């Protein structure tokens, strides 16, 4: 398993969209949601700025259920 490193915001958004997340709001953070067939809704946010920290990436991985490997280099 690769090591998590800060990623560009655009890269994180690309990964989320690749996994079916849609942007629903953009204020201080950009909020993304994915509606699952079971009725479950996965929600996460991406802060505005150039980089997304490792701490925030860990939060996004937990909230979205996307494999950690998608965010490693």
N, C-alpha and C positions, 0 to 999 in steps of 0.2 A: 504494500500500500504506500502510495506517495505521500509526501509531506504537504500539508496545507500551507499556502503562501497567500499574501494579499493579492487579489485579482482586480483587474480593471472593472469598473461598473458595467461597461458595455458587454464584457465577457460573461459576467454573472447573469445579466438580463438575457443574453443569447441562450445560455444553458436553461434558464427557466422557461423561455418560450419554446425551446426544443422539446421540453417535457410537458407541454400543453398548458402552461400558465399564461393567463391573460392579464394585462395591465388594467386595473379598475380605478385607480386614483393616483394622482401625483401632487403632493404638497411638499412637506419637508422630506418625505420619503416617497418612493414609488411603491404602491401596494399591488401585489399580484395574487390572483386566486385561480384555483383549479377545482372544478366540480366533478366529482367522481360518480360513476353510475350507481354506486351504493347509496348516494345521497350525501356522502361526506364531502366537506369543503376544506381544501387545504389553502391556507393563507400565509403569506410572508411579505416582507418588505425589503427594499434595497435603498440604502441611503444615497442621496445625491452627492456627487463628488467624483474624484478620479479613481480612488481605490476603495475596495471593500476589505476590511480587516479580517484576520483569521477568526476572531471572536464572533463577528457577524456571520461569516461563512458557516461556522459551526451551528449557529442558530438557524440559518437558512436550511442547512442539511437536515436538521432535526424536524423543522416544520414542514418541509416539502416531501420528505421521504425519498429524495433523489440520492442515488449512491454517491458516497464520498469521492469515489474515483473520478467522477465527472468534474470535480473542482480541483484536482491535483494536477501537477505538471509532470 
